[in-house]
Amino acid sequence: MHKLILDLRAAENTDSVYSFGDYLHYTDRRGEAVEEDMKKILISKGHTDLVFKQINPGIEDCFMSLMNK
């Protein structure tokens, strides 16, 4: 999980990546669905069994966003 977080944070258009239990919450600067692009990047770095799910931000996501400002 740690390597996945580091690889996502190093991606060009990453806005934020945070661990939430067994999941990661990722936001992209482009503000659009970028699943295929991110899959290609992560697979090239050796990550497999990736599952993407678009969510609405919860209170924790809003708190983390505010903490970064």
CHARMM-style PDB file with segment names, atoms N, HN, CA, C and O in Angstrom:
ATOM      1  N   MET     1       0.831  -1.187   0.000  1.00  0.00      PROA
ATOM      2  CA  MET     1       0.000   0.000   0.000  1.00  0.00      PROA
ATOM      3  C   MET     1       0.884   1.263   0.000  1.00  0.00      PROA
ATOM      4  O   MET     1       0.566   2.250  -0.664  1.00  0.00      PROA
ATOM      5  N   HSD     2       1.988   1.217   0.748  1.00  0.00      PROA
ATOM      6  HN  HSD     2       2.246   0.416   1.288  1.00  0.00      PROA
ATOM      7  CA  HSD     2       2.857   2.393   0.837  1.00  0.00      PROA
ATOM      8  C   HSD     2       3.455   2.745  -0.530  1.00  0.00      PROA
ATOM      9  O   HSD     2       3.501   3.916  -0.909  1.00  0.00      PROA
ATOM     10  N   LYS     3       3.913   1.724  -1.264  1.00  0.00      PROA
ATOM     11  HN  LYS     3       3.876   0.774  -0.956  1.00  0.00      PROA
ATOM     12  CA  LYS     3       4.476   1.984  -2.597  1.00  0.00      PROA
ATOM     13  C   LYS     3       3.404   2.542  -3.525  1.00  0.00      PROA
ATOM     14  O   LYS     3       3.696   3.420  -4.337  1.00  0.00      PROA
ATOM     15  N   LEU     4       2.183   2.056  -3.425  1.00  0.00      PROA
ATOM     16  HN  LEU     4       1.946   1.343  -2.765  1.00  0.00      PROA
ATOM     17  CA  LEU     4       1.092   2.566  -4.249  1.00  0.00      PROA
ATOM     18  C   LEU     4       0.847   4.044  -3.949  1.00  0.00      PROA
ATOM     19  O   LEU     4       0.667   4.839  -4.871  1.00  0.00      PROA
ATOM     20  N   ILE     5       0.839   4.412  -2.697  1.00  0.00      PROA
ATOM     21  HN  ILE     5       0.985   3.766  -1.948  1.00  0.00      PROA
ATOM     22  CA  ILE     5       0.659   5.816  -2.309  1.00  0.00      PROA
ATOM     23  C   ILE     5       1.783   6.671  -2.897  1.00  0.00      PROA
ATOM     24  O   ILE     5       1.524   7.729  -3.471  1.00  0.00      PROA
ATOM     25  N   LEU     6       3.013   6.221  -2.757  1.00  0.00      PROA
ATOM     26  HN  LEU     6       3.224   5.362  -2.291  1.00  0.00      PROA
ATOM     27  CA  LEU     6       4.156   6.984  -3.284  1.00  0.00      PROA
ATOM     28  C   LEU     6       4.082   7.123  -4.801  1.00  0.00      PROA
ATOM     29  O   LEU     6       4.354   8.195  -5.342  1.00  0.00      PROA
ATOM     30  N   ASP     7       3.716   6.042  -5.489  1.00  0.00      PROA
ATOM     31  HN  ASP     7       3.495   5.171  -5.049  1.00  0.00      PROA
ATOM     32  CA  ASP     7       3.622   6.095  -6.945  1.00  0.00      PROA
ATOM     33  C   ASP     7       2.495   7.020  -7.395  1.00  0.00      PROA
ATOM     34  O   ASP     7       2.651   7.746  -8.377  1.00  0.00      PROA
ATOM     35  N   LEU     8       1.377   7.004  -6.700  1.00  0.00      PROA
ATOM     36  HN  LEU     8       1.250   6.415  -5.903  1.00  0.00      PROA
ATOM     37  CA  LEU     8       0.280   7.915  -7.044  1.00  0.00      PROA
ATOM     38  C   LEU     8       0.670   9.363  -6.779  1.00  0.00      PROA
ATOM     39  O   LEU     8       0.377  10.238  -7.594  1.00  0.00      PROA
ATOM     40  N   ARG     9       1.319   9.626  -5.666  1.00  0.00      PROA
ATOM     41  HN  ARG     9       1.557   8.915  -5.004  1.00  0.00      PROA
ATOM     42  CA  ARG     9       1.732  10.998  -5.352  1.00  0.00      PROA
ATOM     43  C   ARG     9       2.751  11.522  -6.347  1.00  0.00      PROA
ATOM     44  O   ARG     9       2.838  12.730  -6.564  1.00  0.00      PROA
ATOM     45  N   ALA    10       3.523  10.631  -6.953  1.00  0.00      PROA
ATOM     46  HN  ALA    10       3.452   9.649  -6.776  1.00  0.00      PROA
ATOM     47  CA  ALA    10       4.531  11.045  -7.927  1.00  0.00      PROA
ATOM     48  C   ALA    10       3.942  11.272  -9.319  1.00  0.00      PROA
ATOM     49  O   ALA    10       4.607  11.846 -10.182  1.00  0.00      PROA
ATOM     50  N   ALA    11       2.713  10.833  -9.544  1.00  0.00      PROA
ATOM     51  HN  ALA    11       2.173  10.367  -8.843  1.00  0.00      PROA
ATOM     52  CA  ALA    11       2.084  10.994 -10.863  1.00  0.00      PROA
ATOM     53  C   ALA    11       1.881  12.475 -11.168  1.00  0.00      PROA
ATOM     54  O   ALA    11       1.616  13.274 -10.270  1.00  0.00      PROA
ATOM     55  N   GLU    12       2.006  12.823 -12.420  1.00  0.00      PROA
ATOM     56  HN  GLU    12       2.221  12.174 -13.149  1.00  0.00      PROA
ATOM     57  CA  GLU    12       2.013  14.217 -12.872  1.00  0.00      PROA
ATOM     58  C   GLU    12       0.783  15.029 -12.445  1.00  0.00      PROA
ATOM     59  O   GLU    12       0.932  16.172 -12.015  1.00  0.00      PROA
ATOM     60  N   ASN    13      -0.397  14.481 -12.550  1.00  0.00      PROA
ATOM     61  HN  ASN    13      -0.518  13.552 -12.900  1.00  0.00      PROA
ATOM     62  CA  ASN    13      -1.616  15.248 -12.294  1.00  0.00      PROA
ATOM     63  C   ASN    13      -2.267  14.981 -10.944  1.00  0.00      PROA
ATOM     64  O   ASN    13      -3.431  15.323 -10.734  1.00  0.00      PROA
ATOM     65  N   THR    14      -1.521  14.371 -10.031  1.00  0.00      PROA
ATOM     66  HN  THR    14      -0.575  14.093 -10.202  1.00  0.00      PROA
ATOM     67  CA  THR    14      -2.069  14.072  -8.713  1.00  0.00      PROA
ATOM     68  C   THR    14      -2.256  15.346  -7.906  1.00  0.00      PROA
ATOM     69  O   THR    14      -1.354  16.178  -7.804  1.00  0.00      PROA
ATOM     70  N   ASP    15      -3.446  15.480  -7.337  1.00  0.00      PROA
ATOM     71  HN  ASP    15      -4.179  14.805  -7.421  1.00  0.00      PROA
ATOM     72  CA  ASP    15      -3.720  16.570  -6.401  1.00  0.00      PROA
ATOM     73  C   ASP    15      -3.493  16.076  -4.982  1.00  0.00      PROA
ATOM     74  O   ASP    15      -2.789  16.719  -4.204  1.00  0.00      PROA
ATOM     75  N   SER    16      -4.091  14.926  -4.637  1.00  0.00      PROA
ATOM     76  HN  SER    16      -4.663  14.403  -5.269  1.00  0.00      PROA
ATOM     77  CA  SER    16      -3.889  14.360  -3.296  1.00  0.00      PROA
ATOM     78  C   SER    16      -4.132  12.858  -3.312  1.00  0.00      PROA
ATOM     79  O   SER    16      -4.858  12.334  -4.156  1.00  0.00      PROA
ATOM     80  N   VAL    17      -3.500  12.177  -2.348  1.00  0.00      PROA
ATOM     81  HN  VAL    17      -2.910  12.603  -1.662  1.00  0.00      PROA
ATOM     82  CA  VAL    17      -3.692  10.743  -2.126  1.00  0.00      PROA
ATOM     83  C   VAL    17      -3.638  10.518  -0.631  1.00  0.00      PROA
ATOM     84  O   VAL    17      -2.671  10.897   0.029  1.00  0.00      PROA
ATOM     85  N   TYR    18      -4.686   9.894  -0.094  1.00  0.00      PROA
ATOM     86  HN  TYR    18      -5.472   9.586  -0.630  1.00  0.00      PROA
ATOM     87  CA  TYR    18      -4.728   9.590   1.331  1.00  0.00      PROA
ATOM     88  C   TYR    18      -5.275   8.197   1.553  1.00  0.00      PROA
ATOM     89  O   TYR    18      -6.137   7.724   0.812  1.00  0.00      PROA
ATOM     90  N   SER    19      -4.765   7.551   2.578  1.00  0.00      PROA
ATOM     91  HN  SER    19      -4.065   7.935   3.180  1.00  0.00      PROA
ATOM     92  CA  SER    19      -5.250   6.243   2.961  1.00  0.00      PROA
ATOM     93  C   SER    19      -6.475   6.417   3.856  1.00  0.00      PROA
ATOM     94  O   SER    19      -6.472   7.215   4.793  1.00  0.00      PROA
ATOM     95  N   PHE    20      -7.525   5.650   3.544  1.00  0.00      PROA
ATOM     96  HN  PHE    20      -7.528   5.001   2.783  1.00  0.00      PROA
ATOM     97  CA  PHE    20      -8.739   5.611   4.351  1.00  0.00      PROA
ATOM     98  C   PHE    20      -9.064   4.150   4.611  1.00  0.00      PROA
ATOM     99  O   PHE    20      -9.772   3.522   3.825  1.00  0.00      PROA
ATOM    100  N   GLY    21      -8.552   3.607   5.706  1.00  0.00      PROA
ATOM    101  HN  GLY    21      -7.977   4.117   6.345  1.00  0.00      PROA
ATOM    102  CA  GLY    21      -8.748   2.185   5.991  1.00  0.00      PROA
ATOM    103  C   GLY    21      -8.038   1.346   4.949  1.00  0.00      PROA
ATOM    104  O   GLY    21      -6.837   1.500   4.731  1.00  0.00      PROA
ATOM    105  N   ASP    22      -8.779   0.458   4.307  1.00  0.00      PROA
ATOM    106  HN  ASP    22      -9.755   0.333   4.484  1.00  0.00      PROA
ATOM    107  CA  ASP    22      -8.213  -0.425   3.286  1.00  0.00      PROA
ATOM    108  C   ASP    22      -8.199   0.206   1.903  1.00  0.00      PROA
ATOM    109  O   ASP    22      -7.815  -0.445   0.932  1.00  0.00      PROA
ATOM    110  N   TYR    23      -8.613   1.462   1.800  1.00  0.00      PROA
ATOM    111  HN  TYR    23      -8.925   1.991   2.590  1.00  0.00      PROA
ATOM    112  CA  TYR    23      -8.753   2.135   0.517  1.00  0.00      PROA
ATOM    113  C   TYR    23      -7.864   3.365   0.445  1.00  0.00      PROA
ATOM    114  O   TYR    23      -7.355   3.847   1.457  1.00  0.00      PROA
ATOM    115  N   LEU    24      -7.687   3.864  -0.782  1.00  0.00      PROA
ATOM    116  HN  LEU    24      -8.100   3.472  -1.604  1.00  0.00      PROA
ATOM    117  CA  LEU    24      -7.012   5.133  -1.001  1.00  0.00      PROA
ATOM    118  C   LEU    24      -8.001   6.090  -1.628  1.00  0.00      PROA
ATOM    119  O   LEU    24      -8.798   5.698  -2.481  1.00  0.00      PROA
ATOM    120  N   HSD    25      -7.953   7.330  -1.215  1.00  0.00      PROA
ATOM    121  HN  HSD    25      -7.305   7.648  -0.522  1.00  0.00      PROA
ATOM    122  CA  HSD    25      -8.740   8.377  -1.867  1.00  0.00      PROA
ATOM    123  C   HSD    25      -7.760   9.218  -2.672  1.00  0.00      PROA
ATOM    124  O   HSD    25      -6.820   9.801  -2.132  1.00  0.00      PROA
ATOM    125  N   TYR    26      -8.004   9.265  -3.967  1.00  0.00      PROA
ATOM    126  HN  TYR    26      -8.768   8.791  -4.405  1.00  0.00      PROA
ATOM    127  CA  TYR    26      -7.130   9.958  -4.913  1.00  0.00      PROA
ATOM    128  C   TYR    26      -7.930  11.062  -5.589  1.00  0.00      PROA
ATOM    129  O   TYR    26      -9.066  10.848  -6.010  1.00  0.00      PROA
ATOM    130  N   THR    27      -7.334  12.237  -5.692  1.00  0.00      PROA
ATOM    131  HN  THR    27      -6.410  12.411  -5.350  1.00  0.00      PROA
ATOM    132  CA  THR    27      -7.933  13.306  -6.489  1.00  0.00      PROA
ATOM    133  C   THR    27      -6.912  13.752  -7.526  1.00  0.00      PROA
ATOM    134  O   THR    27      -5.705  13.778  -7.284  1.00  0.00      PROA
ATOM    135  N   ASP    28      -7.441  14.097  -8.675  1.00  0.00      PROA
ATOM    136  HN  ASP    28      -8.422  14.076  -8.871  1.00  0.00      PROA
ATOM    137  CA  ASP    28      -6.625  14.454  -9.824  1.00  0.00      PROA
ATOM    138  C   ASP    28      -6.854  15.930 -10.159  1.00  0.00      PROA
ATOM    139  O   ASP    28      -7.981  16.418 -10.074  1.00  0.00      PROA
ATOM    140  N   ARG    29      -5.812  16.623 -10.529  1.00  0.00      PROA
ATOM    141  HN  ARG    29      -4.897  16.226 -10.598  1.00  0.00      PROA
ATOM    142  CA  ARG    29      -5.920  18.051 -10.869  1.00  0.00      PROA
ATOM    143  C   ARG    29      -6.802  18.313 -12.078  1.00  0.00      PROA
ATOM    144  O   ARG    29      -7.356  19.402 -12.228  1.00  0.00      PROA
ATOM    145  N   ARG    30      -6.933  17.304 -12.945  1.00  0.00      PROA
ATOM    146  HN  ARG    30      -6.483  16.419 -12.824  1.00  0.00      PROA
ATOM    147  CA  ARG    30      -7.725  17.485 -14.155  1.00  0.00      PROA
ATOM    148  C   ARG    30      -9.223  17.477 -13.866  1.00  0.00      PROA
ATOM    149  O   ARG    30     -10.007  17.933 -14.698  1.00  0.00      PROA
ATOM    150  N   GLY    31      -9.637  16.968 -12.705  1.00  0.00      PROA
ATOM    151  HN  GLY    31      -9.000  16.597 -12.030  1.00  0.00      PROA
ATOM    152  CA  GLY    31     -11.032  17.008 -12.312  1.00  0.00      PROA
ATOM    153  C   GLY    31     -11.967  16.188 -13.174  1.00  0.00      PROA
ATOM    154  O   GLY    31     -13.155  16.497 -13.266  1.00  0.00      PROA
ATOM    155  N   GLU    32     -11.461  15.168 -13.796  1.00  0.00      PROA
ATOM    156  HN  GLU    32     -10.496  14.917 -13.722  1.00  0.00      PROA
ATOM    157  CA  GLU    32     -12.297  14.327 -14.649  1.00  0.00      PROA
ATOM    158  C   GLU    32     -11.945  12.868 -14.393  1.00  0.00      PROA
ATOM    159  O   GLU    32     -10.959  12.568 -13.721  1.00  0.00      PROA
ATOM    160  N   ALA    33     -12.744  11.978 -14.922  1.00  0.00      PROA
ATOM    161  HN  ALA    33     -13.545  12.222 -15.468  1.00  0.00      PROA
ATOM    162  CA  ALA    33     -12.457  10.551 -14.771  1.00  0.00      PROA
ATOM    163  C   ALA    33     -11.178  10.214 -15.529  1.00  0.00      PROA
ATOM    164  O   ALA    33     -11.106  10.414 -16.742  1.00  0.00      PROA
ATOM    165  N   VAL    34     -10.192   9.717 -14.842  1.00  0.00      PROA
ATOM    166  HN  VAL    34     -10.251   9.555 -13.857  1.00  0.00      PROA
ATOM    167  CA  VAL    34      -8.882   9.441 -15.434  1.00  0.00      PROA
ATOM    168  C   VAL    34      -8.450   7.996 -15.165  1.00  0.00      PROA
ATOM    169  O   VAL    34      -7.259   7.691 -15.107  1.00  0.00      PROA
ATOM    170  N   GLU    35      -9.420   7.136 -15.006  1.00  0.00      PROA
ATOM    171  HN  GLU    35     -10.388   7.385 -15.053  1.00  0.00      PROA
ATOM    172  CA  GLU    35      -9.159   5.757 -14.607  1.00  0.00      PROA
ATOM    173  C   GLU    35      -8.190   5.040 -15.538  1.00  0.00      PROA
ATOM    174  O   GLU    35      -7.225   4.437 -15.069  1.00  0.00      PROA
ATOM    175  N   GLU    36      -8.423   5.092 -16.835  1.00  0.00      PROA
ATOM    176  HN  GLU    36      -9.207   5.583 -17.216  1.00  0.00      PROA
ATOM    177  CA  GLU    36      -7.563   4.367 -17.776  1.00  0.00      PROA
ATOM    178  C   GLU    36      -6.132   4.893 -17.752  1.00  0.00      PROA
ATOM    179  O   GLU    36      -5.184   4.110 -17.814  1.00  0.00      PROA
ATOM    180  N   ASP    37      -5.969   6.193 -17.665  1.00  0.00      PROA
ATOM    181  HN  ASP    37      -6.739   6.829 -17.615  1.00  0.00      PROA
ATOM    182  CA  ASP    37      -4.641   6.806 -17.597  1.00  0.00      PROA
ATOM    183  C   ASP    37      -3.906   6.341 -16.344  1.00  0.00      PROA
ATOM    184  O   ASP    37      -2.734   5.971 -16.410  1.00  0.00      PROA
ATOM    185  N   MET    38      -4.592   6.360 -15.207  1.00  0.00      PROA
ATOM    186  HN  MET    38      -5.544   6.661 -15.153  1.00  0.00      PROA
ATOM    187  CA  MET    38      -3.962   5.962 -13.954  1.00  0.00      PROA
ATOM    188  C   MET    38      -3.656   4.466 -13.941  1.00  0.00      PROA
ATOM    189  O   MET    38      -2.625   4.052 -13.410  1.00  0.00      PROA
ATOM    190  N   LYS    39      -4.538   3.653 -14.518  1.00  0.00      PROA
ATOM    191  HN  LYS    39      -5.375   3.990 -14.949  1.00  0.00      PROA
ATOM    192  CA  LYS    39      -4.265   2.211 -14.596  1.00  0.00      PROA
ATOM    193  C   LYS    39      -2.975   1.944 -15.351  1.00  0.00      PROA
ATOM    194  O   LYS    39      -2.154   1.141 -14.907  1.00  0.00      PROA
ATOM    195  N   LYS    40      -2.783   2.608 -16.489  1.00  0.00      PROA
ATOM    196  HN  LYS    40      -3.450   3.260 -16.850  1.00  0.00      PROA
ATOM    197  CA  LYS    40      -1.572   2.417 -17.286  1.00  0.00      PROA
ATOM    198  C   LYS    40      -0.330   2.775 -16.475  1.00  0.00      PROA
ATOM    199  O   LYS    40       0.656   2.037 -16.473  1.00  0.00      PROA
ATOM    200  N   ILE    41      -0.388   3.904 -15.792  1.00  0.00      PROA
ATOM    201  HN  ILE    41      -1.189   4.503 -15.794  1.00  0.00      PROA
ATOM    202  CA  ILE    41       0.756   4.345 -14.989  1.00  0.00      PROA
ATOM    203  C   ILE    41       1.067   3.340 -13.889  1.00  0.00      PROA
ATOM    204  O   ILE    41       2.222   2.959 -13.698  1.00  0.00      PROA
ATOM    205  N   LEU    42       0.040   2.912 -13.168  1.00  0.00      PROA
ATOM    206  HN  LEU    42      -0.898   3.221 -13.323  1.00  0.00      PROA
ATOM    207  CA  LEU    42       0.259   2.016 -12.030  1.00  0.00      PROA
ATOM    208  C   LEU    42       0.668   0.611 -12.459  1.00  0.00      PROA
ATOM    209  O   LEU    42       1.498  -0.017 -11.801  1.00  0.00      PROA
ATOM    210  N   ILE    43       0.103   0.117 -13.542  1.00  0.00      PROA
ATOM    211  HN  ILE    43      -0.571   0.627 -14.076  1.00  0.00      PROA
ATOM    212  CA  ILE    43       0.505  -1.200 -14.048  1.00  0.00      PROA
ATOM    213  C   ILE    43       1.963  -1.167 -14.488  1.00  0.00      PROA
ATOM    214  O   ILE    43       2.696  -2.133 -14.277  1.00  0.00      PROA
ATOM    215  N   SER    44       2.387  -0.061 -15.097  1.00  0.00      PROA
ATOM    216  HN  SER    44       1.791   0.724 -15.268  1.00  0.00      PROA
ATOM    217  CA  SER    44       3.793   0.050 -15.525  1.00  0.00      PROA
ATOM    218  C   SER    44       4.745   0.064 -14.334  1.00  0.00      PROA
ATOM    219  O   SER    44       5.933  -0.213 -14.493  1.00  0.00      PROA
ATOM    220  N   LYS    45       4.240   0.381 -13.151  1.00  0.00      PROA
ATOM    221  HN  LYS    45       3.275   0.606 -13.022  1.00  0.00      PROA
ATOM    222  CA  LYS    45       5.056   0.391 -11.934  1.00  0.00      PROA
ATOM    223  C   LYS    45       4.888  -0.886 -11.112  1.00  0.00      PROA
ATOM    224  O   LYS    45       5.366  -0.976  -9.981  1.00  0.00      PROA
ATOM    225  N   GLY    46       4.187  -1.896 -11.708  1.00  0.00      PROA
ATOM    226  HN  GLY    46       3.798  -1.824 -12.626  1.00  0.00      PROA
ATOM    227  CA  GLY    46       4.094  -3.202 -11.064  1.00  0.00      PROA
ATOM    228  C   GLY    46       2.869  -3.425 -10.191  1.00  0.00      PROA
ATOM    229  O   GLY    46       2.780  -4.457  -9.525  1.00  0.00      PROA
ATOM    230  N   HSD    47       1.937  -2.506 -10.173  1.00  0.00      PROA
ATOM    231  HN  HSD    47       2.010  -1.668 -10.714  1.00  0.00      PROA
ATOM    232  CA  HSD    47       0.728  -2.682  -9.366  1.00  0.00      PROA
ATOM    233  C   HSD    47      -0.301  -3.485 -10.163  1.00  0.00      PROA
ATOM    234  O   HSD    47      -0.492  -3.261 -11.358  1.00  0.00      PROA
ATOM    235  N   THR    48      -0.955  -4.420  -9.484  1.00  0.00      PROA
ATOM    236  HN  THR    48      -0.800  -4.603  -8.513  1.00  0.00      PROA
ATOM    237  CA  THR    48      -1.972  -5.251 -10.121  1.00  0.00      PROA
ATOM    238  C   THR    48      -3.222  -5.275  -9.249  1.00  0.00      PROA
ATOM    239  O   THR    48      -3.230  -4.729  -8.146  1.00  0.00      PROA
ATOM    240  N   ASP    49      -4.264  -5.904  -9.747  1.00  0.00      PROA
ATOM    241  HN  ASP    49      -4.258  -6.347 -10.643  1.00  0.00      PROA
ATOM    242  CA  ASP    49      -5.536  -6.022  -9.014  1.00  0.00      PROA
ATOM    243  C   ASP    49      -6.070  -4.667  -8.578  1.00  0.00      PROA
ATOM    244  O   ASP    49      -6.500  -4.503  -7.436  1.00  0.00      PROA
ATOM    245  N   LEU    50      -6.043  -3.707  -9.475  1.00  0.00      PROA
ATOM    246  HN  LEU    50      -5.693  -3.840 -10.402  1.00  0.00      PROA
ATOM    247  CA  LEU    50      -6.508  -2.360  -9.174  1.00  0.00      PROA
ATOM    248  C   LEU    50      -8.014  -2.266  -9.377  1.00  0.00      PROA
ATOM    249  O   LEU    50      -8.556  -2.766 -10.362  1.00  0.00      PROA
ATOM    250  N   VAL    51      -8.675  -1.619  -8.431  1.00  0.00      PROA
ATOM    251  HN  VAL    51      -8.235  -1.213  -7.630  1.00  0.00      PROA
ATOM    252  CA  VAL    51     -10.108  -1.373  -8.533  1.00  0.00      PROA
ATOM    253  C   VAL    51     -10.333   0.116  -8.318  1.00  0.00      PROA
ATOM    254  O   VAL    51      -9.914   0.673  -7.303  1.00  0.00      PROA
ATOM    255  N   PHE    52     -10.989   0.753  -9.264  1.00  0.00      PROA
ATOM    256  HN  PHE    52     -11.330   0.300 -10.088  1.00  0.00      PROA
ATOM    257  CA  PHE    52     -11.275   2.179  -9.180  1.00  0.00      PROA
ATOM    258  C   PHE    52     -12.768   2.363  -8.953  1.00  0.00      PROA
ATOM    259  O   PHE    52     -13.590   1.661  -9.541  1.00  0.00      PROA
ATOM    260  N   LYS    53     -13.099   3.298  -8.108  1.00  0.00      PROA
ATOM    261  HN  LYS    53     -12.431   3.868  -7.630  1.00  0.00      PROA
ATOM    262  CA  LYS    53     -14.504   3.612  -7.856  1.00  0.00      PROA
ATOM    263  C   LYS    53     -14.610   5.108  -7.596  1.00  0.00      PROA
ATOM    264  O   LYS    53     -13.967   5.640  -6.690  1.00  0.00      PROA
ATOM    265  N   GLN    54     -15.417   5.771  -8.390  1.00  0.00      PROA
ATOM    266  HN  GLN    54     -15.939   5.338  -9.126  1.00  0.00      PROA
ATOM    267  CA  GLN    54     -15.604   7.201  -8.189  1.00  0.00      PROA
ATOM    268  C   GLN    54     -16.578   7.396  -7.024  1.00  0.00      PROA
ATOM    269  O   GLN    54     -17.611   6.730  -6.952  1.00  0.00      PROA
ATOM    270  N   ILE    55     -16.239   8.313  -6.114  1.00  0.00      PROA
ATOM    271  HN  ILE    55     -15.400   8.853  -6.173  1.00  0.00      PROA
ATOM    272  CA  ILE    55     -17.068   8.563  -4.937  1.00  0.00      PROA
ATOM    273  C   ILE    55     -17.345  10.053  -4.821  1.00  0.00      PROA
ATOM    274  O   ILE    55     -16.671  10.872  -5.444  1.00  0.00      PROA
ATOM    275  N   ASN    56     -18.323  10.388  -4.033  1.00  0.00      PROA
ATOM    276  HN  ASN    56     -18.871   9.723  -3.526  1.00  0.00      PROA
ATOM    277  CA  ASN    56     -18.536  11.781  -3.635  1.00  0.00      PROA
ATOM    278  C   ASN    56     -17.703  12.025  -2.392  1.00  0.00      PROA
ATOM    279  O   ASN    56     -17.653  11.165  -1.513  1.00  0.00      PROA
ATOM    280  N   PRO    57     -17.047  13.175  -2.294  1.00  0.00      PROA
ATOM    281  CA  PRO    57     -16.210  13.434  -1.129  1.00  0.00      PROA
ATOM    282  C   PRO    57     -17.030  13.437   0.151  1.00  0.00      PROA
ATOM    283  O   PRO    57     -18.128  13.989   0.204  1.00  0.00      PROA
ATOM    284  N   GLY    58     -16.476  12.812   1.175  1.00  0.00      PROA
ATOM    285  HN  GLY    58     -15.583  12.363   1.131  1.00  0.00      PROA
ATOM    286  CA  GLY    58     -17.093  12.803   2.498  1.00  0.00      PROA
ATOM    287  C   GLY    58     -16.462  13.863   3.376  1.00  0.00      PROA
ATOM    288  O   GLY    58     -15.614  14.634   2.926  1.00  0.00      PROA
ATOM    289  N   ILE    59     -16.875  13.899   4.617  1.00  0.00      PROA
ATOM    290  HN  ILE    59     -17.564  13.273   4.982  1.00  0.00      PROA
ATOM    291  CA  ILE    59     -16.359  14.916   5.543  1.00  0.00      PROA
ATOM    292  C   ILE    59     -14.851  14.751   5.743  1.00  0.00      PROA
ATOM    293  O   ILE    59     -14.142  15.744   5.903  1.00  0.00      PROA
ATOM    294  N   GLU    60     -14.352  13.509   5.737  1.00  0.00      PROA
ATOM    295  HN  GLU    60     -14.929  12.702   5.607  1.00  0.00      PROA
ATOM    296  CA  GLU    60     -12.910  13.292   5.905  1.00  0.00      PROA
ATOM    297  C   GLU    60     -12.136  13.876   4.731  1.00  0.00      PROA
ATOM    298  O   GLU    60     -11.070  14.465   4.910  1.00  0.00      PROA
ATOM    299  N   ASP    61     -12.684  13.706   3.521  1.00  0.00      PROA
ATOM    300  HN  ASP    61     -13.549  13.227   3.376  1.00  0.00      PROA
ATOM    301  CA  ASP    61     -12.023  14.258   2.330  1.00  0.00      PROA
ATOM    302  C   ASP    61     -11.978  15.776   2.391  1.00  0.00      PROA
ATOM    303  O   ASP    61     -10.965  16.387   2.050  1.00  0.00      PROA
ATOM    304  N   CYS    62     -13.073  16.381   2.824  1.00  0.00      PROA
ATOM    305  HN  CYS    62     -13.896  15.885   3.100  1.00  0.00      PROA
ATOM    306  CA  CYS    62     -13.125  17.839   2.948  1.00  0.00      PROA
ATOM    307  C   CYS    62     -12.138  18.333   3.994  1.00  0.00      PROA
ATOM    308  O   CYS    62     -11.475  19.351   3.795  1.00  0.00      PROA
ATOM    309  N   PHE    63     -12.040  17.612   5.111  1.00  0.00      PROA
ATOM    310  HN  PHE    63     -12.579  16.786   5.273  1.00  0.00      PROA
ATOM    311  CA  PHE    63     -11.093  17.972   6.162  1.00  0.00      PROA
ATOM    312  C   PHE    63      -9.657  17.898   5.643  1.00  0.00      PROA
ATOM    313  O   PHE    63      -8.864  18.806   5.890  1.00  0.00      PROA
ATOM    314  N   MET    64      -9.319  16.828   4.929  1.00  0.00      PROA
ATOM    315  HN  MET    64      -9.963  16.090   4.729  1.00  0.00      PROA
ATOM    316  CA  MET    64      -7.957  16.697   4.407  1.00  0.00      PROA
ATOM    317  C   MET    64      -7.658  17.804   3.392  1.00  0.00      PROA
ATOM    318  O   MET    64      -6.540  18.319   3.356  1.00  0.00      PROA
ATOM    319  N   SER    65      -8.622  18.166   2.588  1.00  0.00      PROA
ATOM    320  HN  SER    65      -9.530  17.748   2.617  1.00  0.00      PROA
ATOM    321  CA  SER    65      -8.422  19.241   1.618  1.00  0.00      PROA
ATOM    322  C   SER    65      -8.169  20.565   2.330  1.00  0.00      PROA
ATOM    323  O   SER    65      -7.278  21.322   1.943  1.00  0.00      PROA
ATOM    324  N   LEU    66      -8.938  20.839   3.353  1.00  0.00      PROA
ATOM    325  HN  LEU    66      -9.661  20.224   3.667  1.00  0.00      PROA
ATOM    326  CA  LEU    66      -8.743  22.084   4.109  1.00  0.00      PROA
ATOM    327  C   LEU    66      -7.400  22.112   4.829  1.00  0.00      PROA
ATOM    328  O   LEU    66      -6.781  23.170   4.941  1.00  0.00      PROA
ATOM    329  N   MET    67      -6.947  20.969   5.314  1.00  0.00      PROA
ATOM    330  HN  MET    67      -7.450  20.109   5.223  1.00  0.00      PROA
ATOM    331  CA  MET    67      -5.676  20.901   6.037  1.00  0.00      PROA
ATOM    332  C   MET    67      -4.497  21.186   5.097  1.00  0.00      PROA
ATOM    333  O   MET    67      -3.442  21.628   5.553  1.00  0.00      PROA
ATOM    334  N   ASN    68      -4.662  20.942   3.806  1.00  0.00      PROA
ATOM    335  HN  ASN    68      -5.519  20.584   3.436  1.00  0.00      PROA
ATOM    336  CA  ASN    68      -3.580  21.167   2.852  1.00  0.00      PROA
ATOM    337  C   ASN    68      -3.509  22.599   2.364  1.00  0.00      PROA
ATOM    338  O   ASN    68      -2.576  22.947   1.639  1.00  0.00      PROA
ATOM    339  N   LYS    69      -4.449  23.431   2.731  1.00  0.00      PROA
ATOM    340  HN  LYS    69      -5.206  23.148   3.320  1.00  0.00      PROA
ATOM    341  CA  LYS    69      -4.448  24.823   2.273  1.00  0.00      PROA
ATOM    342  C   LYS    69      -3.732  25.717   3.244  1.00  0.00      PROA
ATOM    343  OT1 LYS    69      -3.635  26.923   3.017  1.00  0.00      PROA
TER     344      LYS     69
END
